[in-house]
């Protein structure tokens, strides 16, 4: 390891904390998350290790070093500045934010389009459901919370490392891309749409999910080929976006569809 850093106000630590806060770096908390990232081909720029806190997983840190990461020994106070989980983790790593191109999703049977979802926990949970039920990618319009922000990333349980995510795609550009691929564009709607089973077998399919407060943006609403609604009790106005997405993905998943038959 390089020279130890003990002060949370050290310029390098301040810069790291700012990069995480502003979404310019992906925070990997703990040895297991670091291993997951390396397994997914995401190599951190730096690993901060606090051996005074709890025993450091030397194998994870060494694997990161061999992949090209710098390993820096720090105090528990430094780790606490970088991570809300510092009291239970002895390793905190910073990695480049993953980036996928829209063209890489062409031909993918099922893609999610998240339009203006601002709750990072919802976005993270949706990424987790996307991986669980076989969605091959996720498109985010501007204003959607980053799945790589700490709260969203934790909610994704590592799925944000493995599911391709294309960020900051204007809704009009998303519609043009959908049309160019020949995919069906379906949108989740709280009322008036078809049941989820109506889309079973549709592929390629892009499923658009709007924010709980405002729904889908006008360009997407105008371009929808189909609308899908989950039947709920009349006493319930609508479902949480992450819950609704999970239900729809379950209904559309080829694996679960086969099991239901």
N, C-alpha and C positions, 0 to 999 in steps of 0.2 A: 504493500500500500504506500501511497505518497504521504506527505506530511499531514499529520492529524489536524482537523479543524474542530476547535472547541466552542467558538463563539457563534451564536445564531445570527449575529449581525455581520459576519464575514461577508465581503462583497460577493464571493462565489455562491454562498448560500442564499443571499438576498436575491441574486439574479435567478437562481434555480426556483425559488419560491414564486417569483414574479412570472417566470415562464409557465409554471403550472397554473397559476391563477388566471393568466390570460389565454390559456389554451394552446400555448406554443410548445408544450412538452407534455408527454404522457407520463403520469405518475404510476409507478409499479410498486405496490406496498407488500413487502414480505417476500420470502424466498419462493414460495409456491407460485405467486404471480409472476415473479421473474422467470422461473422455469417455464411457465405457460407462454410467456412472451418469446423466449428463446425457441421453444418448440414451434411457434407460429412464424418464426423467421424475423421477429422484431428484436433488434439488438440495441440495448440501451447505450446512451453516450457515457453515462456515469452511474456507478453504484456507490451509494453512501452506506457505510457499515458502522454500526455502533456496538462493538464487542462488549462494552461495559453494561449494556442494557440487558440482553439475554445472549446466550451463545449464538454466534453467527453461523448460518449454514454455509460453511466454507466451500462446499461443492458447488452451490449455486453461484456464489461470487466468483469462484475460479472459472466456472464455465463461461460466465459473462466476460471475464478478463480475456479468456482465450478467443472469444468471439470478437474482441476489439474494444470492450468497454474499459474505462478507467475505474479503478476501485479506490475509494477515498475513505479513510477512517475518520469518524466524527463522534462527537459526544451525543448523549441522549437528548440534550437540549436542542442540538442542531436538528436531530431527527424529528423532534416534536414540532419544529417550525415548518418542516416540509410535509409532514403527514399527521392527520388527525388520529391515526392509529399508531403513532410512534411508541406508545407505552406497551404495545404488544408485538411490535415488529422490530427486528434488528437490522433489516435491510430495506432501503428505499432507493429505487432506481428511477432515472429519468431517461425516457426514450423519445425518439422522433415520433410525432403524431402520424399514424398510418394514413395513407391517401390512396384512393382508387379512382380510376377514370371511368366516366360514364360508358365509354365504349366497351369496357371490360365486362359489362353486364348484358350485352347484346346476346340474345339466345338463351339467357337464363330462364328456366321455366316459371319461377315465381320470384318477384321482386317487390319489396315494400317501398312506398313513397311516403315519407313523413313530412307533412306540410304544416310548419309553424308550431310544432309541439315544443312548449317552453319548459316543461318540467323535466329536469335531467334524470330523475328517478324513473319516470315513465319511459324515456328514451332508452335508458339502460335496460329496463325490463323487457322492452320490445326487442332489443338486440338479442337478448337471451332466448326469447320465444322464437325469434327468427331462426336461430341456430337449431333450437330443439325440434322445429317442425319443417326444416328443409328449405327455408327461403334462401335464395342464392346471393342476395345482395340487398342493400338498403340505400335509398336516395334521400337526401335531406335538402329541403328548401331553406333559403335564408330565414333566420329567426328561430330555427329549430335548435334546441340545445345540443351541444356537442356530446357525442357518446364517449368522448375521451376526457371530459371534465371528471374530477375525482368522484363526485356523487354518482354520476351516470355510469362511469366505468365500474365502480363497485357493484352497482345494481345489475350490470350485465354479466357479472360472475365470470369475466374473461372472454365472453362471446364477442366483445368488441375487437378483440385481437384476431378473431378468425372469420368473421363475417365481413365481406367487402363493403365499405361505406364510401359513398360519393357525397361530398358536402357542398353546400352553397350552390345548388342548381336552381335557377329561376324556374318557377312553375311553368312559364311559357316554353322554356328550353326543355323541361321535362316532358311536356306534351309533344313537342316536335320529336324528341328521341323515341318516345313510345310509338308514335306513328311510323317512324322510320324502321322500327323493328317488327312492326306488324302485331305487336302485343295488344291484348285486350286491356283496357283501362277501366278498372272498377273502383268505386269509392264507397267507403263505409258511411252509412247515414243512419242517424238515430231513428228515423221514421220513414215509412213509405217505400222502402226498397224490397228487393227479393230476399228470400231466405238464403243463408250461407250455402245450402246444398245446390242452389241454382248455378253456382260457379264451379262445381266439382268437375274436374277433368279439363277445365279451360287452361290452355298453355300456348304460348307464353302469356303470363298474366302479371300485370302491375296493379297492386292493391294500394290505394291511396288512403291515408289516415290523416284526418284533420285535427286541429286543436280542439280541446273540449269546450273552450269558450266561444270559438268562432267557426268551427268546422273547416271545410276545405275552402281554399281561396277561389275567387271567381273564375280564373282561367281553367282551373282543374274541374270545377263543377260543370262548366260549359263543354268540356271535352270528354266527360265520362261516357263510356259505352254502357255501363251497367251500374246500378246502385244496389248495395247489399245491407240488410238490416238484421240485427240479432233480436229475436223476439224476447221481450222481457215483461215483467209484471207492469201493469198500468200505473202502479204506484211509484215506479222508478222512471225518472225522466231519461236517463242515459247511463251508460257504463263508463268507468274509468278507461282512458284510451289504451293503456297497456293491457287491461283485462279484455277489452273488446278485441284488440289485435290478437291476443293469445287464442281466444275462442275461434276467431276467423281462420287463423293459421292452422289450428287443429282441424277445423272442418275441411280446409283445402289441401292439407298435407296428403300426398299420395300414399304414404305409409299408413296413416290413420284411416284413410278412406278404404284401403284394402282390408284393414282389420275390421272395420265396421261391416263390410260385406260378408 
